[in-house]
Amino acid sequence: MQDTAGQFARAIESANAHLRQVNTEMAVLQTSWRGEASVRFGQAMNEWEQQFDVIVGRLEDLRAATGDARHRTGGSSGT
């Protein structure tokens, strides 16, 4: 089970790394994109990130259930 917990931990780390990349690209985009489409896209991305946090939270629960006692690392709000 420890190996399974390690796999969950690696999946969480990978997901958070990808989220950081997305956030970096979003920051670049938001510096020049204006208007209603930009606002709506930003809202959609916020909703997506909330769902991302739910998924990562569930992965963290699975990691804990498979034997990794580390504290939850938090989702994208910590990035």
mmJSON file of the N, C-alpha and C atoms, coordinates in Angstrom:
{"data_MODEL":{"atom_site":{
"group_PDB":["ATOM","ATOM","ATOM","ATOM","ATOM","ATOM","ATOM","ATOM","ATOM","ATOM","ATOM","ATOM","ATOM","ATOM","ATOM","ATOM","ATOM","ATOM","ATOM","ATOM","ATOM","ATOM","ATOM","ATOM","ATOM","ATOM","ATOM","ATOM","ATOM","ATOM","ATOM","ATOM","ATOM","ATOM","ATOM","ATOM","ATOM","ATOM","ATOM","ATOM","ATOM","ATOM","ATOM","ATOM","ATOM","ATOM","ATOM","ATOM","ATOM","ATOM","ATOM","ATOM","ATOM","ATOM","ATOM","ATOM","ATOM","ATOM","ATOM","ATOM","ATOM","ATOM","ATOM","ATOM","ATOM","ATOM","ATOM","ATOM","ATOM","ATOM","ATOM","ATOM","ATOM","ATOM","ATOM","ATOM","ATOM","ATOM","ATOM","ATOM","ATOM","ATOM","ATOM","ATOM","ATOM","ATOM","ATOM","ATOM","ATOM","ATOM","ATOM","ATOM","ATOM","ATOM","ATOM","ATOM","ATOM","ATOM","ATOM","ATOM","ATOM","ATOM","ATOM","ATOM","ATOM","ATOM","ATOM","ATOM","ATOM","ATOM","ATOM","ATOM","ATOM","ATOM","ATOM","ATOM","ATOM","ATOM","ATOM","ATOM","ATOM","ATOM","ATOM","ATOM","ATOM","ATOM","ATOM","ATOM","ATOM","ATOM","ATOM","ATOM","ATOM","ATOM","ATOM","ATOM","ATOM","ATOM","ATOM","ATOM","ATOM","ATOM","ATOM","ATOM","ATOM","ATOM","ATOM","ATOM","ATOM","ATOM","ATOM","ATOM","ATOM","ATOM","ATOM","ATOM","ATOM","ATOM","ATOM","ATOM","ATOM","ATOM","ATOM","ATOM","ATOM","ATOM","ATOM","ATOM","ATOM","ATOM","ATOM","ATOM","ATOM","ATOM","ATOM","ATOM","ATOM","ATOM","ATOM","ATOM","ATOM","ATOM","ATOM","ATOM","ATOM","ATOM","ATOM","ATOM","ATOM","ATOM","ATOM","ATOM","ATOM","ATOM","ATOM","ATOM","ATOM","ATOM","ATOM","ATOM","ATOM","ATOM","ATOM","ATOM","ATOM","ATOM","ATOM","ATOM","ATOM","ATOM","ATOM","ATOM","ATOM","ATOM","ATOM","ATOM","ATOM","ATOM","ATOM","ATOM","ATOM","ATOM","ATOM","ATOM","ATOM","ATOM","ATOM","ATOM","ATOM","ATOM","ATOM","ATOM","ATOM","ATOM","ATOM","ATOM","ATOM"],
"id":[1,2,3,4,5,6,7,8,9,10,11,12,13,14,15,16,17,18,19,20,21,22,23,24,25,26,27,28,29,30,31,32,33,34,35,36,37,38,39,40,41,42,43,44,45,46,47,48,49,50,51,52,53,54,55,56,57,58,59,60,61,62,63,64,65,66,67,68,69,70,71,72,73,74,75,76,77,78,79,80,81,82,83,84,85,86,87,88,89,90,91,92,93,94,95,96,97,98,99,100,101,102,103,104,105,106,107,108,109,110,111,112,113,114,115,116,117,118,119,120,121,122,123,124,125,126,127,128,129,130,131,132,133,134,135,136,137,138,139,140,141,142,143,144,145,146,147,148,149,150,151,152,153,154,155,156,157,158,159,160,161,162,163,164,165,166,167,168,169,170,171,172,173,174,175,176,177,178,179,180,181,182,183,184,185,186,187,188,189,190,191,192,193,194,195,196,197,198,199,200,201,202,203,204,205,206,207,208,209,210,211,212,213,214,215,216,217,218,219,220,221,222,223,224,225,226,227,228,229,230,231,232,233,234,235,236,237],
"type_symbol":["N","C","C","N","C","C","N","C","C","N","C","C","N","C","C","N","C","C","N","C","C","N","C","C","N","C","C","N","C","C","N","C","C","N","C","C","N","C","C","N","C","C","N","C","C","N","C","C","N","C","C","N","C","C","N","C","C","N","C","C","N","C","C","N","C","C","N","C","C","N","C","C","N","C","C","N","C","C","N","C","C","N","C","C","N","C","C","N","C","C","N","C","C","N","C","C","N","C","C","N","C","C","N","C","C","N","C","C","N","C","C","N","C","C","N","C","C","N","C","C","N","C","C","N","C","C","N","C","C","N","C","C","N","C","C","N","C","C","N","C","C","N","C","C","N","C","C","N","C","C","N","C","C","N","C","C","N","C","C","N","C","C","N","C","C","N","C","C","N","C","C","N","C","C","N","C","C","N","C","C","N","C","C","N","C","C","N","C","C","N","C","C","N","C","C","N","C","C","N","C","C","N","C","C","N","C","C","N","C","C","N","C","C","N","C","C","N","C","C","N","C","C","N","C","C","N","C","C","N","C","C","N","C","C","N","C","C"],
"label_atom_id":["N","CA","C","N","CA","C","N","CA","C","N","CA","C","N","CA","C","N","CA","C","N","CA","C","N","CA","C","N","CA","C","N","CA","C","N","CA","C","N","CA","C","N","CA","C","N","CA","C","N","CA","C","N","CA","C","N","CA","C","N","CA","C","N","CA","C","N","CA","C","N","CA","C","N","CA","C","N","CA","C","N","CA","C","N","CA","C","N","CA","C","N","CA","C","N","CA","C","N","CA","C","N","CA","C","N","CA","C","N","CA","C","N","CA","C","N","CA","C","N","CA","C","N","CA","C","N","CA","C","N","CA","C","N","CA","C","N","CA","C","N","CA","C","N","CA","C","N","CA","C","N","CA","C","N","CA","C","N","CA","C","N","CA","C","N","CA","C","N","CA","C","N","CA","C","N","CA","C","N","CA","C","N","CA","C","N","CA","C","N","CA","C","N","CA","C","N","CA","C","N","CA","C","N","CA","C","N","CA","C","N","CA","C","N","CA","C","N","CA","C","N","CA","C","N","CA","C","N","CA","C","N","CA","C","N","CA","C","N","CA","C","N","CA","C","N","CA","C","N","CA","C","N","CA","C","N","CA","C","N","CA","C","N","CA","C","N","CA","C","N","CA","C","N","CA","C"],
"label_alt_id":[null,null,null,null,null,null,null,null,null,null,null,null,null,null,null,null,null,null,null,null,null,null,null,null,null,null,null,null,null,null,null,null,null,null,null,null,null,null,null,null,null,null,null,null,null,null,null,null,null,null,null,null,null,null,null,null,null,null,null,null,null,null,null,null,null,null,null,null,null,null,null,null,null,null,null,null,null,null,null,null,null,null,null,null,null,null,null,null,null,null,null,null,null,null,null,null,null,null,null,null,null,null,null,null,null,null,null,null,null,null,null,null,null,null,null,null,null,null,null,null,null,null,null,null,null,null,null,null,null,null,null,null,null,null,null,null,null,null,null,null,null,null,null,null,null,null,null,null,null,null,null,null,null,null,null,null,null,null,null,null,null,null,null,null,null,null,null,null,null,null,null,null,null,null,null,null,null,null,null,null,null,null,null,null,null,null,null,null,null,null,null,null,null,null,null,null,null,null,null,null,null,null,null,null,null,null,null,null,null,null,null,null,null,null,null,null,null,null,null,null,null,null,null,null,null,null,null,null,null,null,null,null,null,null,null,null,null],
"label_comp_id":["MET","MET","MET","GLN","GLN","GLN","ASP","ASP","ASP","THR","THR","THR","ALA","ALA","ALA","GLY","GLY","GLY","GLN","GLN","GLN","PHE","PHE","PHE","ALA","ALA","ALA","ARG","ARG","ARG","ALA","ALA","ALA","ILE","ILE","ILE","GLU","GLU","GLU","SER","SER","SER","ALA","ALA","ALA","ASN","ASN","ASN","ALA","ALA","ALA","HIS","HIS","HIS","LEU","LEU","LEU","ARG","ARG","ARG","GLN","GLN","GLN","VAL","VAL","VAL","ASN","ASN","ASN","THR","THR","THR","GLU","GLU","GLU","MET","MET","MET","ALA","ALA","ALA","VAL","VAL","VAL","LEU","LEU","LEU","GLN","GLN","GLN","THR","THR","THR","SER","SER","SER","TRP","TRP","TRP","ARG","ARG","ARG","GLY","GLY","GLY","GLU","GLU","GLU","ALA","ALA","ALA","SER","SER","SER","VAL","VAL","VAL","ARG","ARG","ARG","PHE","PHE","PHE","GLY","GLY","GLY","GLN","GLN","GLN","ALA","ALA","ALA","MET","MET","MET","ASN","ASN","ASN","GLU","GLU","GLU","TRP","TRP","TRP","GLU","GLU","GLU","GLN","GLN","GLN","GLN","GLN","GLN","PHE","PHE","PHE","ASP","ASP","ASP","VAL","VAL","VAL","ILE","ILE","ILE","VAL","VAL","VAL","GLY","GLY","GLY","ARG","ARG","ARG","LEU","LEU","LEU","GLU","GLU","GLU","ASP","ASP","ASP","LEU","LEU","LEU","ARG","ARG","ARG","ALA","ALA","ALA","ALA","ALA","ALA","THR","THR","THR","GLY","GLY","GLY","ASP","ASP","ASP","ALA","ALA","ALA","ARG","ARG","ARG","HIS","HIS","HIS","ARG","ARG","ARG","THR","THR","THR","GLY","GLY","GLY","GLY","GLY","GLY","SER","SER","SER","SER","SER","SER","GLY","GLY","GLY","THR","THR","THR"],
"label_asym_id":["A","A","A","A","A","A","A","A","A","A","A","A","A","A","A","A","A","A","A","A","A","A","A","A","A","A","A","A","A","A","A","A","A","A","A","A","A","A","A","A","A","A","A","A","A","A","A","A","A","A","A","A","A","A","A","A","A","A","A","A","A","A","A","A","A","A","A","A","A","A","A","A","A","A","A","A","A","A","A","A","A","A","A","A","A","A","A","A","A","A","A","A","A","A","A","A","A","A","A","A","A","A","A","A","A","A","A","A","A","A","A","A","A","A","A","A","A","A","A","A","A","A","A","A","A","A","A","A","A","A","A","A","A","A","A","A","A","A","A","A","A","A","A","A","A","A","A","A","A","A","A","A","A","A","A","A","A","A","A","A","A","A","A","A","A","A","A","A","A","A","A","A","A","A","A","A","A","A","A","A","A","A","A","A","A","A","A","A","A","A","A","A","A","A","A","A","A","A","A","A","A","A","A","A","A","A","A","A","A","A","A","A","A","A","A","A","A","A","A","A","A","A","A","A","A","A","A","A","A","A","A","A","A","A","A","A","A"],
"label_entity_id":["1","1","1","1","1","1","1","1","1","1","1","1","1","1","1","1","1","1","1","1","1","1","1","1","1","1","1","1","1","1","1","1","1","1","1","1","1","1","1","1","1","1","1","1","1","1","1","1","1","1","1","1","1","1","1","1","1","1","1","1","1","1","1","1","1","1","1","1","1","1","1","1","1","1","1","1","1","1","1","1","1","1","1","1","1","1","1","1","1","1","1","1","1","1","1","1","1","1","1","1","1","1","1","1","1","1","1","1","1","1","1","1","1","1","1","1","1","1","1","1","1","1","1","1","1","1","1","1","1","1","1","1","1","1","1","1","1","1","1","1","1","1","1","1","1","1","1","1","1","1","1","1","1","1","1","1","1","1","1","1","1","1","1","1","1","1","1","1","1","1","1","1","1","1","1","1","1","1","1","1","1","1","1","1","1","1","1","1","1","1","1","1","1","1","1","1","1","1","1","1","1","1","1","1","1","1","1","1","1","1","1","1","1","1","1","1","1","1","1","1","1","1","1","1","1","1","1","1","1","1","1","1","1","1","1","1","1"],
"label_seq_id":[1,1,1,2,2,2,3,3,3,4,4,4,5,5,5,6,6,6,7,7,7,8,8,8,9,9,9,10,10,10,11,11,11,12,12,12,13,13,13,14,14,14,15,15,15,16,16,16,17,17,17,18,18,18,19,19,19,20,20,20,21,21,21,22,22,22,23,23,23,24,24,24,25,25,25,26,26,26,27,27,27,28,28,28,29,29,29,30,30,30,31,31,31,32,32,32,33,33,33,34,34,34,35,35,35,36,36,36,37,37,37,38,38,38,39,39,39,40,40,40,41,41,41,42,42,42,43,43,43,44,44,44,45,45,45,46,46,46,47,47,47,48,48,48,49,49,49,50,50,50,51,51,51,52,52,52,53,53,53,54,54,54,55,55,55,56,56,56,57,57,57,58,58,58,59,59,59,60,60,60,61,61,61,62,62,62,63,63,63,64,64,64,65,65,65,66,66,66,67,67,67,68,68,68,69,69,69,70,70,70,71,71,71,72,72,72,73,73,73,74,74,74,75,75,75,76,76,76,77,77,77,78,78,78,79,79,79],
"pdbx_PDB_ins_code":[null,null,null,null,null,null,null,null,null,null,null,null,null,null,null,null,null,null,null,null,null,null,null,null,null,null,null,null,null,null,null,null,null,null,null,null,null,null,null,null,null,null,null,null,null,null,null,null,null,null,null,null,null,null,null,null,null,null,null,null,null,null,null,null,null,null,null,null,null,null,null,null,null,null,null,null,null,null,null,null,null,null,null,null,null,null,null,null,null,null,null,null,null,null,null,null,null,null,null,null,null,null,null,null,null,null,null,null,null,null,null,null,null,null,null,null,null,null,null,null,null,null,null,null,null,null,null,null,null,null,null,null,null,null,null,null,null,null,null,null,null,null,null,null,null,null,null,null,null,null,null,null,null,null,null,null,null,null,null,null,null,null,null,null,null,null,null,null,null,null,null,null,null,null,null,null,null,null,null,null,null,null,null,null,null,null,null,null,null,null,null,null,null,null,null,null,null,null,null,null,null,null,null,null,null,null,null,null,null,null,null,null,null,null,null,null,null,null,null,null,null,null,null,null,null,null,null,null,null,null,null,null,null,null,null,null,null],
"Cartn_x":[0.817,0.0,0.859,2.05,2.92,3.273,3.48,3.783,2.598,1.404,0.204,0.116,0.395,0.388,1.412,2.564,3.592,3.133,2.398,1.873,0.859,0.011,-0.929,-0.167,0.865,1.653,2.287,2.823,3.428,2.376,1.192,0.111,-0.299,-0.362,-0.721,0.34,1.6,2.694,2.675,2.433,2.381,1.206,0.051,-1.128,-0.882,-0.294,-0.02,1.023,1.994,2.983,2.306,1.391,0.659,-0.217,-0.823,-1.647,-0.8,0.403,1.285,1.583,1.796,2.037,0.819,-0.361,-1.591,-1.725,-1.478,-1.594,-0.593,0.599,1.602,1.114,0.589,0.071,-1.127,-1.976,-3.138,-2.692,-1.674,-1.186,-0.685,0.021,0.51,-0.671,-1.636,-2.807,-3.579,-3.736,-4.535,-3.885,-2.595,-1.948,-2.377,-2.828,-3.157,-4.59,-5.281,-6.625,-7.649,-8.498,-9.52,-10.885,-11.908,-13.259,-14.064,-15.301,-16.241,-15.764,-15.19,-14.699,-13.613,-12.758,-11.705,-12.299,-13.31,-13.962,-14.612,-15.334,-16.013,-15.012,-13.933,-12.904,-12.297,-12.039,-11.507,-12.446,-13.745,-14.731,-14.73,-14.654,-14.617,-13.365,-12.246,-11.007,-11.085,-11.731,-11.91,-12.748,-13.816,-14.651,-13.861,-13.077,-12.248,-11.265,-10.651,-9.67,-10.326,-11.548,-12.264,-12.482,-12.849,-13.023,-11.685,-10.647,-9.301,-8.958,-9.26,-8.992,-9.744,-10.984,-11.77,-11.088,-10.668,-10.015,-8.719,-7.898,-6.636,-6.923,-7.937,-8.315,-8.693,-9.402,-9.782,-8.57,-7.655,-6.405,-5.635,-5.63,-4.944,-5.613,-6.942,-7.657,-7.279,-7.191,-6.792,-5.356,-4.496,-3.107,-3.06,-3.808,-3.837,-4.414,-5.439,-6.081,-5.184,-4.206,-3.314,-2.011,-1.95,-0.819,0.111,-0.122,0.75,0.127,0.762,0.177,0.51,1.162,1.494,0.229,0.383,-0.758,-1.135,-2.393,-2.847,-2.068,-1.679,-0.85,-1.664,-2.929,-3.754,-3.721,-4.677,-4.761,-4.068,-4.677,-4.064,-4.008,-4.824,-4.8,-3.456,-2.666,-1.336,-0.28,-0.702,0.272,0.187],
"Cartn_y":[-1.198,0.0,1.259,1.188,2.361,2.754,1.74,2.052,2.757,2.303,2.95,4.386,4.593,5.951,6.815,6.246,6.98,7.358,6.457,6.764,7.9,7.878,8.993,10.292,10.236,11.437,11.998,11.127,11.583,12.172,11.574,12.111,13.5,13.689,14.994,16.024,15.654,16.573,16.942,15.965,16.217,17.127,16.853,17.685,19.123,19.308,20.665,21.363,20.617,21.211,21.687,20.88,21.284,22.499,22.539,23.696,24.961,24.857,26.033,26.513,25.583,25.964,26.666,26.125,26.752,28.155,28.302,29.617,30.613,30.15,31.017,31.504,30.583,30.958,31.895,31.642,32.514,33.925,34.039,35.36,36.136,35.46,36.11,36.555,35.684,35.997,37.183,37.221,38.272,39.648,39.709,41.017,41.771,41.046,41.727,41.511,40.543,40.233,40.985,41.734,42.54,42.239,42.652,42.541,41.429,41.317,40.358,38.919,38.583,37.219,36.884,37.839,37.636,37.376,38.153,37.992,36.615,36.231,34.926,33.775,33.919,32.885,32.791,33.927,33.935,33.258,33.501,32.853,31.34,30.922,29.491,28.844,29.541,29.002,28.915,29.887,29.823,28.617,28.362,27.19,25.903,25.876,24.707,24.463,25.536,25.388,24.894,25.307,24.798,23.293,22.828,21.391,20.66,21.292,20.737,20.512,21.509,21.391,20.21,19.991,18.86,17.546,17.435,16.206,15.962,16.992,16.836,16.47,17.072,16.73,15.266,14.756,13.335,12.437,12.852,12.091,12.078,13.212,13.279,12.364,12.292,11.374,9.928,9.588,8.233,7.943,8.939,8.761,8.461,9.215,9.001,7.625,7.211,5.923,4.741,4.968,3.88,3.882,4.69,4.566,5.738,6.809,7.974,8.951,9.135,9.932,11.411,11.853,13.276,14.109,15.366,16.279,16.604,16.968,17.39,18.62,18.648,19.74,20.903,20.735,21.807,21.783,22.432,22.458,23.664,24.227,25.331,26.611,26.729,27.972,28.19,27.131,27.279,27.557,27.61,27.838,29.219],
"Cartn_z":[0.0,0.0,0.0,0.575,0.569,-0.86,-1.73,-3.124,-3.782,-3.459,-3.991,-3.498,-2.214,-1.661,-2.384,-2.678,-3.413,-4.81,-5.448,-6.781,-6.718,-5.691,-5.517,-5.265,-4.438,-4.135,-5.407,-6.246,-7.505,-8.443,-8.467,-9.306,-8.836,-7.521,-6.958,-7.311,-7.139,-7.461,-8.943,-9.797,-11.234,-11.592,-11.019,-11.289,-10.863,-9.689,-9.215,-10.084,-10.594,-11.497,-12.785,-13.303,-14.509,-14.227,-13.057,-12.709,-12.653,-12.108,-12.081,-13.496,-14.42,-15.814,-16.41,-16.147,-16.642,-16.067,-14.771,-14.135,-14.707,-15.037,-15.654,-17.014,-17.814,-19.132,-19.0,-18.026,-17.798,-17.431,-16.606,-16.204,-17.414,-18.306,-19.527,-20.383,-20.55,-21.362,-20.797,-19.488,-18.863,-18.929,-19.204,-19.309,-20.561,-21.59,-22.843,-23.322,-22.767,-23.252,-22.428,-23.075,-22.405,-23.011,-22.323,-22.859,-22.222,-22.699,-22.122,-22.263,-23.408,-23.61,-22.6,-22.309,-21.318,-19.939,-19.587,-18.28,-18.179,-19.215,-19.202,-19.165,-19.902,-19.875,-18.48,-17.851,-16.489,-15.509,-15.669,-14.806,-15.017,-16.274,-16.581,-15.996,-16.085,-15.521,-14.0,-13.364,-11.909,-11.516,-12.257,-11.99,-12.212,-13.275,-13.567,-12.426,-11.928,-10.856,-9.567,-9.306,-8.133,-8.255,-9.433,-9.648,-9.572,-10.056,-9.949,-8.477,-7.633,-6.198,-5.587,-6.024,-5.523,-5.893,-7.135,-7.595,-6.834,-6.69,-5.959,-4.501,-3.92,-2.549,-2.412,-3.387,-3.351,-3.547,-4.405,-4.541,-3.225,-2.523,-1.232,-0.215,-0.246,0.644,0.342,-0.942,-1.33,-0.91,-1.067,-0.636,0.854,1.643,3.088,3.425,2.703,2.974,2.626,1.751,1.353,2.129,3.182,4.078,4.171,3.454,3.544,4.522,5.668,6.754,6.658,5.58,5.465,5.469,5.889,5.889,4.461,4.289,2.965,2.547,1.279,0.779,0.282,0.13,-0.41,-1.92,-2.501,-3.949,-4.521,-5.532,-6.247,-5.446,-4.394,-3.631,-2.973,-2.827,-2.257,-3.297,-4.579,-5.643,-6.167],
"occupancy":[1.0,1.0,1.0,1.0,1.0,1.0,1.0,1.0,1.0,1.0,1.0,1.0,1.0,1.0,1.0,1.0,1.0,1.0,1.0,1.0,1.0,1.0,1.0,1.0,1.0,1.0,1.0,1.0,1.0,1.0,1.0,1.0,1.0,1.0,1.0,1.0,1.0,1.0,1.0,1.0,1.0,1.0,1.0,1.0,1.0,1.0,1.0,1.0,1.0,1.0,1.0,1.0,1.0,1.0,1.0,1.0,1.0,1.0,1.0,1.0,1.0,1.0,1.0,1.0,1.0,1.0,1.0,1.0,1.0,1.0,1.0,1.0,1.0,1.0,1.0,1.0,1.0,1.0,1.0,1.0,1.0,1.0,1.0,1.0,1.0,1.0,1.0,1.0,1.0,1.0,1.0,1.0,1.0,1.0,1.0,1.0,1.0,1.0,1.0,1.0,1.0,1.0,1.0,1.0,1.0,1.0,1.0,1.0,1.0,1.0,1.0,1.0,1.0,1.0,1.0,1.0,1.0,1.0,1.0,1.0,1.0,1.0,1.0,1.0,1.0,1.0,1.0,1.0,1.0,1.0,1.0,1.0,1.0,1.0,1.0,1.0,1.0,1.0,1.0,1.0,1.0,1.0,1.0,1.0,1.0,1.0,1.0,1.0,1.0,1.0,1.0,1.0,1.0,1.0,1.0,1.0,1.0,1.0,1.0,1.0,1.0,1.0,1.0,1.0,1.0,1.0,1.0,1.0,1.0,1.0,1.0,1.0,1.0,1.0,1.0,1.0,1.0,1.0,1.0,1.0,1.0,1.0,1.0,1.0,1.0,1.0,1.0,1.0,1.0,1.0,1.0,1.0,1.0,1.0,1.0,1.0,1.0,1.0,1.0,1.0,1.0,1.0,1.0,1.0,1.0,1.0,1.0,1.0,1.0,1.0,1.0,1.0,1.0,1.0,1.0,1.0,1.0,1.0,1.0,1.0,1.0,1.0,1.0,1.0,1.0,1.0,1.0,1.0,1.0,1.0,1.0,1.0,1.0,1.0,1.0,1.0,1.0],
"B_iso_or_equiv":[0.0,0.0,0.0,0.0,0.0,0.0,0.0,0.0,0.0,0.0,0.0,0.0,0.0,0.0,0.0,0.0,0.0,0.0,0.0,0.0,0.0,0.0,0.0,0.0,0.0,0.0,0.0,0.0,0.0,0.0,0.0,0.0,0.0,0.0,0.0,0.0,0.0,0.0,0.0,0.0,0.0,0.0,0.0,0.0,0.0,0.0,0.0,0.0,0.0,0.0,0.0,0.0,0.0,0.0,0.0,0.0,0.0,0.0,0.0,0.0,0.0,0.0,0.0,0.0,0.0,0.0,0.0,0.0,0.0,0.0,0.0,0.0,0.0,0.0,0.0,0.0,0.0,0.0,0.0,0.0,0.0,0.0,0.0,0.0,0.0,0.0,0.0,0.0,0.0,0.0,0.0,0.0,0.0,0.0,0.0,0.0,0.0,0.0,0.0,0.0,0.0,0.0,0.0,0.0,0.0,0.0,0.0,0.0,0.0,0.0,0.0,0.0,0.0,0.0,0.0,0.0,0.0,0.0,0.0,0.0,0.0,0.0,0.0,0.0,0.0,0.0,0.0,0.0,0.0,0.0,0.0,0.0,0.0,0.0,0.0,0.0,0.0,0.0,0.0,0.0,0.0,0.0,0.0,0.0,0.0,0.0,0.0,0.0,0.0,0.0,0.0,0.0,0.0,0.0,0.0,0.0,0.0,0.0,0.0,0.0,0.0,0.0,0.0,0.0,0.0,0.0,0.0,0.0,0.0,0.0,0.0,0.0,0.0,0.0,0.0,0.0,0.0,0.0,0.0,0.0,0.0,0.0,0.0,0.0,0.0,0.0,0.0,0.0,0.0,0.0,0.0,0.0,0.0,0.0,0.0,0.0,0.0,0.0,0.0,0.0,0.0,0.0,0.0,0.0,0.0,0.0,0.0,0.0,0.0,0.0,0.0,0.0,0.0,0.0,0.0,0.0,0.0,0.0,0.0,0.0,0.0,0.0,0.0,0.0,0.0,0.0,0.0,0.0,0.0,0.0,0.0,0.0,0.0,0.0,0.0,0.0,0.0],
"pdbx_formal_charge":[null,null,null,null,null,null,null,null,null,null,null,null,null,null,null,null,null,null,null,null,null,null,null,null,null,null,null,null,null,null,null,null,null,null,null,null,null,null,null,null,null,null,null,null,null,null,null,null,null,null,null,null,null,null,null,null,null,null,null,null,null,null,null,null,null,null,null,null,null,null,null,null,null,null,null,null,null,null,null,null,null,null,null,null,null,null,null,null,null,null,null,null,null,null,null,null,null,null,null,null,null,null,null,null,null,null,null,null,null,null,null,null,null,null,null,null,null,null,null,null,null,null,null,null,null,null,null,null,null,null,null,null,null,null,null,null,null,null,null,null,null,null,null,null,null,null,null,null,null,null,null,null,null,null,null,null,null,null,null,null,null,null,null,null,null,null,null,null,null,null,null,null,null,null,null,null,null,null,null,null,null,null,null,null,null,null,null,null,null,null,null,null,null,null,null,null,null,null,null,null,null,null,null,null,null,null,null,null,null,null,null,null,null,null,null,null,null,null,null,null,null,null,null,null,null,null,null,null,null,null,null,null,null,null,null,null,null],
"auth_seq_id":[1,1,1,2,2,2,3,3,3,4,4,4,5,5,5,6,6,6,7,7,7,8,8,8,9,9,9,10,10,10,11,11,11,12,12,12,13,13,13,14,14,14,15,15,15,16,16,16,17,17,17,18,18,18,19,19,19,20,20,20,21,21,21,22,22,22,23,23,23,24,24,24,25,25,25,26,26,26,27,27,27,28,28,28,29,29,29,30,30,30,31,31,31,32,32,32,33,33,33,34,34,34,35,35,35,36,36,36,37,37,37,38,38,38,39,39,39,40,40,40,41,41,41,42,42,42,43,43,43,44,44,44,45,45,45,46,46,46,47,47,47,48,48,48,49,49,49,50,50,50,51,51,51,52,52,52,53,53,53,54,54,54,55,55,55,56,56,56,57,57,57,58,58,58,59,59,59,60,60,60,61,61,61,62,62,62,63,63,63,64,64,64,65,65,65,66,66,66,67,67,67,68,68,68,69,69,69,70,70,70,71,71,71,72,72,72,73,73,73,74,74,74,75,75,75,76,76,76,77,77,77,78,78,78,79,79,79],
"auth_comp_id":["MET","MET","MET","GLN","GLN","GLN","ASP","ASP","ASP","THR","THR","THR","ALA","ALA","ALA","GLY","GLY","GLY","GLN","GLN","GLN","PHE","PHE","PHE","ALA","ALA","ALA","ARG","ARG","ARG","ALA","ALA","ALA","ILE","ILE","ILE","GLU","GLU","GLU","SER","SER","SER","ALA","ALA","ALA","ASN","ASN","ASN","ALA","ALA","ALA","HIS","HIS","HIS","LEU","LEU","LEU","ARG","ARG","ARG","GLN","GLN","GLN","VAL","VAL","VAL","ASN","ASN","ASN","THR","THR","THR","GLU","GLU","GLU","MET","MET","MET","ALA","ALA","ALA","VAL","VAL","VAL","LEU","LEU","LEU","GLN","GLN","GLN","THR","THR","THR","SER","SER","SER","TRP","TRP","TRP","ARG","ARG","ARG","GLY","GLY","GLY","GLU","GLU","GLU","ALA","ALA","ALA","SER","SER","SER","VAL","VAL","VAL","ARG","ARG","ARG","PHE","PHE","PHE","GLY","GLY","GLY","GLN","GLN","GLN","ALA","ALA","ALA","MET","MET","MET","ASN","ASN","ASN","GLU","GLU","GLU","TRP","TRP","TRP","GLU","GLU","GLU","GLN","GLN","GLN","GLN","GLN","GLN","PHE","PHE","PHE","ASP","ASP","ASP","VAL","VAL","VAL","ILE","ILE","ILE","VAL","VAL","VAL","GLY","GLY","GLY","ARG","ARG","ARG","LEU","LEU","LEU","GLU","GLU","GLU","ASP","ASP","ASP","LEU","LEU","LEU","ARG","ARG","ARG","ALA","ALA","ALA","ALA","ALA","ALA","THR","THR","THR","GLY","GLY","GLY","ASP","ASP","ASP","ALA","ALA","ALA","ARG","ARG","ARG","HIS","HIS","HIS","ARG","ARG","ARG","THR","THR","THR","GLY","GLY","GLY","GLY","GLY","GLY","SER","SER","SER","SER","SER","SER","GLY","GLY","GLY","THR","THR","THR"],
"auth_asym_id":["A","A","A","A","A","A","A","A","A","A","A","A","A","A","A","A","A","A","A","A","A","A","A","A","A","A","A","A","A","A","A","A","A","A","A","A","A","A","A","A","A","A","A","A","A","A","A","A","A","A","A","A","A","A","A","A","A","A","A","A","A","A","A","A","A","A","A","A","A","A","A","A","A","A","A","A","A","A","A","A","A","A","A","A","A","A","A","A","A","A","A","A","A","A","A","A","A","A","A","A","A","A","A","A","A","A","A","A","A","A","A","A","A","A","A","A","A","A","A","A","A","A","A","A","A","A","A","A","A","A","A","A","A","A","A","A","A","A","A","A","A","A","A","A","A","A","A","A","A","A","A","A","A","A","A","A","A","A","A","A","A","A","A","A","A","A","A","A","A","A","A","A","A","A","A","A","A","A","A","A","A","A","A","A","A","A","A","A","A","A","A","A","A","A","A","A","A","A","A","A","A","A","A","A","A","A","A","A","A","A","A","A","A","A","A","A","A","A","A","A","A","A","A","A","A","A","A","A","A","A","A","A","A","A","A","A","A"],
"auth_atom_id":["N","CA","C","N","CA","C","N","CA","C","N","CA","C","N","CA","C","N","CA","C","N","CA","C","N","CA","C","N","CA","C","N","CA","C","N","CA","C","N","CA","C","N","CA","C","N","CA","C","N","CA","C","N","CA","C","N","CA","C","N","CA","C","N","CA","C","N","CA","C","N","CA","C","N","CA","C","N","CA","C","N","CA","C","N","CA","C","N","CA","C","N","CA","C","N","CA","C","N","CA","C","N","CA","C","N","CA","C","N","CA","C","N","CA","C","N","CA","C","N","CA","C","N","CA","C","N","CA","C","N","CA","C","N","CA","C","N","CA","C","N","CA","C","N","CA","C","N","CA","C","N","CA","C","N","CA","C","N","CA","C","N","CA","C","N","CA","C","N","CA","C","N","CA","C","N","CA","C","N","CA","C","N","CA","C","N","CA","C","N","CA","C","N","CA","C","N","CA","C","N","CA","C","N","CA","C","N","CA","C","N","CA","C","N","CA","C","N","CA","C","N","CA","C","N","CA","C","N","CA","C","N","CA","C","N","CA","C","N","CA","C","N","CA","C","N","CA","C","N","CA","C","N","CA","C","N","CA","C","N","CA","C","N","CA","C","N","CA","C","N","CA","C","N","CA","C"],
"pdbx_PDB_model_num":[1,1,1,1,1,1,1,1,1,1,1,1,1,1,1,1,1,1,1,1,1,1,1,1,1,1,1,1,1,1,1,1,1,1,1,1,1,1,1,1,1,1,1,1,1,1,1,1,1,1,1,1,1,1,1,1,1,1,1,1,1,1,1,1,1,1,1,1,1,1,1,1,1,1,1,1,1,1,1,1,1,1,1,1,1,1,1,1,1,1,1,1,1,1,1,1,1,1,1,1,1,1,1,1,1,1,1,1,1,1,1,1,1,1,1,1,1,1,1,1,1,1,1,1,1,1,1,1,1,1,1,1,1,1,1,1,1,1,1,1,1,1,1,1,1,1,1,1,1,1,1,1,1,1,1,1,1,1,1,1,1,1,1,1,1,1,1,1,1,1,1,1,1,1,1,1,1,1,1,1,1,1,1,1,1,1,1,1,1,1,1,1,1,1,1,1,1,1,1,1,1,1,1,1,1,1,1,1,1,1,1,1,1,1,1,1,1,1,1,1,1,1,1,1,1,1,1,1,1,1,1,1,1,1,1,1,1]
}}}
